[in-house]
Amino acid sequence: MKIIGPIAGIGSRLRPFTLSKPKAFISVAGKTVLDHILLKFTDTFNKDTELILIVGYKKRQIISYLKEHDYNQLFKLKFIEQIPRGYKDEVPYYWGLGEAIYLTKNSFEEEQIVNHEENKRKGALIFLGDMIPIDDYSYLLYRYYESDIDGIITVMKVPKEEASSYGVVIVDQNNLIQKLVEKPEYFVSDLAIAGIYAFSHDTMQALYKNIKKYLDKRTEDSKEIYLTESLQDLVDQGYKIAAVELKKGILDFGRPSEVLSGNRFLLEQYSTKKEEFQQKGIQVEKSWLKNPIHIGKGVKIVNSVIGPHVSIGDNSIIQDSIISNSIIEQEASLKKVITDSSIVGSNVNINGIIKDSLIIGDKSVY
């Protein structure tokens, strides 16, 4: 099985952070979102797994980072560029998720596969660059391999009043998907698409053909090419696609509030211990630290109260401050800051402020 990750988008909902980096590079609990996603794969997939990343916005930054951090030792890395549809205020925009998936077509040779097991094994798992399932991938793949189906789409239950904000699915008594609806105007289902898919080889071939129909019809005035329509076509063509509910849910990092809630969850799983301070070069003077927290290498904390649920990036300095439920990225300098529920980017300098819910992008002075 190959892994496909479309990460070309600009992440407009995470501005100003995505002005200087791709959305998958937002830091939570000491790692980028992309780190968390890829390292979770290593628990289930072996080292010869091909990882195909569709890159666009900040593509050089992504490619360099993955190679410098030895991800080519964990996967067979392959990068495919999604060309911008156009530019607005010098910022690129793209044809969407449908086109991104279609660009991987040449990675899957058309071939006759008789054995159903081999058909599934030569398929693909697709993930989105701002979502991490809390459930293990082994649970999802078990449902994929052990059922007489052609593919799975992960779903999660959402409150009825919020269902119109999601793409949702309608299923039969066997959890086979009958209909997919993108942001329905009225309530039809509380099963929201959770952004992880697995399809057999033959199903992927059919999906490519379906997407191509929409790509061939596009004009300059067309909207971006969504994946939902092509998935509905699969269902209408008789492919058995099961909805697999994520019992533990998913971490969505598409908005600042979701980044903070994801940070809280991940910190609950692991917090920096005092025994690690010397090894990581962490200096703490006259300060009170409330777990769970993450403290990066070379961090200095003086006369401050930090935590709970605070992540501090490498080589940052915090002085005379009170900070809770926040993310401070690397090489930031905060002095006389009192804040809660804030996200502060890299190389930021803040002096003398009392304010909650700060959103400050990289290389800012405040």
FENBEL-V575550 format. One record per run of one state. SS is the DSSP state (h for helix, s for strand, l for the rest). FROM is the first residue (numbers start at 1). TO is the last residue. If there is no record, write none. Layout:
BEGIN
ss = {SS & SS}
from = {FROM & FROM}
to = {TO & TO}
END
This chain:
BEGIN
ss = {l & s & l & h & l & h & l & h & l & s & l & s & h & l & s & l & h & l & h & l & s & l & s & l & s & l & h & l & h & l & h & l & s & l & s & l & h & l & s & l & h & l & s & l & s & l & s & l & h & l & h & l & s & l & s & l & h & l & h & l & s & l & s & l & s & l & s & l & s & l & s & l & s & l & s & l & s & l & s & l & s & l & s & l & s & l & s & l}
from = {1 & 2 & 7 & 12 & 15 & 17 & 20 & 23 & 26 & 27 & 29 & 31 & 33 & 42 & 50 & 56 & 59 & 69 & 71 & 74 & 76 & 82 & 86 & 89 & 91 & 94 & 97 & 103 & 105 & 108 & 116 & 122 & 124 & 129 & 131 & 134 & 137 & 146 & 151 & 158 & 160 & 166 & 167 & 172 & 176 & 183 & 191 & 200 & 201 & 218 & 228 & 237 & 241 & 246 & 250 & 253 & 256 & 270 & 274 & 281 & 283 & 286 & 288 & 291 & 293 & 296 & 300 & 303 & 305 & 308 & 310 & 313 & 317 & 320 & 322 & 325 & 326 & 329 & 333 & 341 & 343 & 345 & 349 & 355 & 359 & 361 & 365 & 366}
to = {1 & 6 & 11 & 14 & 16 & 19 & 22 & 25 & 26 & 28 & 30 & 32 & 41 & 49 & 55 & 58 & 68 & 70 & 73 & 75 & 81 & 85 & 88 & 90 & 93 & 96 & 102 & 104 & 107 & 115 & 121 & 123 & 128 & 130 & 133 & 136 & 145 & 150 & 157 & 159 & 165 & 166 & 171 & 175 & 182 & 190 & 199 & 200 & 217 & 227 & 236 & 240 & 245 & 249 & 252 & 255 & 269 & 273 & 280 & 282 & 285 & 287 & 290 & 292 & 295 & 299 & 302 & 304 & 307 & 309 & 312 & 316 & 319 & 321 & 324 & 325 & 328 & 332 & 340 & 342 & 344 & 348 & 354 & 358 & 360 & 364 & 365 & 366}
END
